[in-house]
């Protein structure tokens, strides 16, 4: 079965490596690509690295990108523009960790790209602590 794939983009390579490891434990059938940090180990994002990650996880069902901070969005959009076939790639407006968790679970159900984006974006509404 083909699944929607995921790409996580962060200014920190350690963050996306850890997130990929965590979510792979939960759903090993879903392919996850990562792009984070600069070549010299510094903080940042790079459109070429994101493009490479997108190409490495291509799925006929689509790919969903989740990112951490503003310039990661700009570089993700640029990476999509650089692809020969950018169809069926979506960027989720979602928190990286909680959205990534929701996305990998939904993708693991075999859902389409729109449902995976929706699941990721619903994570913004997640209440982690109940206050009375």
C-alpha positions as CSV (number, residue, x, y, z in Angstrom):
1,X,0.0,0.0,0.0
2,X,1.2,3.5,-0.8
3,X,1.1,6.1,1.9
4,X,1.3,9.8,1.9
5,X,4.9,10.7,2.8
6,X,6.0,13.5,5.1
7,X,8.9,16.0,5.1
8,X,9.9,17.8,8.3
9,X,11.8,21.1,8.0
10,X,13.5,22.8,10.9
11,X,16.2,25.2,11.6
12,X,17.8,22.5,13.7
13,X,19.0,19.2,12.3
14,X,18.8,17.6,15.7
15,X,15.1,18.5,16.0
16,X,14.1,16.9,12.7
17,X,16.3,13.8,13.3
18,X,14.7,13.3,16.7
19,X,11.2,13.8,15.4
20,X,11.8,11.4,12.5
21,X,13.1,8.7,15.0
22,X,10.1,9.2,17.3
23,X,7.5,9.0,14.6
24,X,9.1,6.1,12.8
25,X,8.7,4.1,16.0
26,X,5.0,4.9,15.9
27,X,4.4,4.3,12.1
28,X,7.3,2.7,10.3
29,X,5.3,2.3,7.1
30,X,5.1,6.0,6.4
31,X,8.2,7.4,4.6
32,X,9.6,10.5,6.3
33,X,12.2,12.9,4.9
34,X,14.0,15.6,6.8
35,X,15.8,18.9,6.1
36,X,17.3,20.9,8.9
37,X,20.3,23.0,9.8
38,X,23.1,24.2,7.7
39,X,26.0,22.2,6.3
40,X,28.4,23.7,8.8
41,X,26.1,22.5,11.7
42,X,24.6,25.9,12.2
43,X,21.0,26.9,12.5
44,X,19.0,27.5,9.3
45,X,17.1,26.0,6.4
46,X,18.0,25.5,2.8
47,X,15.7,25.1,-0.2
48,X,18.0,22.7,-1.9
49,X,18.0,20.4,1.1
50,X,14.2,20.5,1.2
51,X,14.0,19.7,-2.5
52,X,16.3,16.7,-2.0
53,X,14.1,15.5,1.0
54,X,11.0,15.9,-1.1
55,X,12.5,13.9,-4.0
56,X,13.7,11.2,-1.6
57,X,10.2,10.5,-0.2
58,X,8.1,11.0,-3.3
59,X,4.8,9.1,-3.1
60,X,2.0,8.8,-5.7
61,X,-0.4,9.6,-2.9
62,X,1.3,12.9,-2.1
63,X,3.7,14.5,0.4
64,X,3.0,16.8,3.3
65,X,5.5,19.3,4.6
66,X,5.6,20.5,8.2
67,X,8.0,23.2,9.3
68,X,9.1,25.1,12.4
69,X,9.6,28.8,11.7
70,X,8.8,31.4,9.0
71,X,11.9,31.2,6.8
72,X,11.5,27.4,6.7
73,X,8.1,28.1,5.0
74,X,9.8,30.4,2.4
75,X,12.4,27.8,1.6
76,X,9.8,25.0,1.4
77,X,7.8,27.0,-1.1
78,X,11.0,27.7,-3.1
79,X,11.9,23.9,-3.0
80,X,8.5,23.0,-4.4
81,X,8.9,25.6,-7.2
82,X,12.3,23.9,-8.1
83,X,10.8,20.4,-8.5
84,X,10.1,19.1,-12.0
85,X,6.7,17.7,-10.8
86,X,5.4,19.6,-7.7
87,X,1.9,18.1,-7.9
88,X,0.4,16.7,-4.8
89,X,2.8,18.4,-2.4
90,X,1.1,20.3,0.4
91,X,2.4,22.5,3.2
92,X,0.5,22.0,6.5
93,X,-0.1,25.0,8.8
94,X,0.6,23.0,11.9
95,X,2.9,22.7,14.9
96,X,5.9,20.5,14.0
97,X,5.7,17.9,16.8
98,X,1.9,17.6,17.4
99,X,1.1,18.1,13.8
100,X,3.7,15.6,12.7
101,X,2.3,13.0,15.1
102,X,-1.2,13.5,13.8
103,X,0.0,13.5,10.2
104,X,1.9,10.2,10.6
105,X,-1.0,8.5,12.3
106,X,-3.4,9.7,9.6
107,X,-1.0,8.7,6.8
108,X,-0.6,5.3,8.4
109,X,-4.3,4.7,8.0
110,X,-3.8,5.1,4.2
111,X,-5.6,8.4,4.0
112,X,-5.2,10.8,1.1
113,X,-3.1,14.0,1.2
114,X,-6.0,16.3,2.1
115,X,-6.9,14.2,5.2
116,X,-3.3,14.1,6.3
117,X,-3.0,17.9,6.0
118,X,-6.3,18.3,7.9
119,X,-5.2,16.0,10.7
120,X,-1.9,17.9,11.1
121,X,-3.7,21.3,11.1
122,X,-6.2,20.1,13.7
123,X,-3.3,19.7,16.1
124,X,-3.3,23.5,16.5
125,X,-6.5,23.0,18.5
126,X,-5.1,20.3,20.8
127,X,-5.4,21.2,24.4
128,X,-2.6,19.6,26.3
129,X,-3.4,20.9,29.8
130,X,-7.0,21.3,31.1
131,X,-7.4,24.4,33.3
132,X,-10.4,24.7,35.5
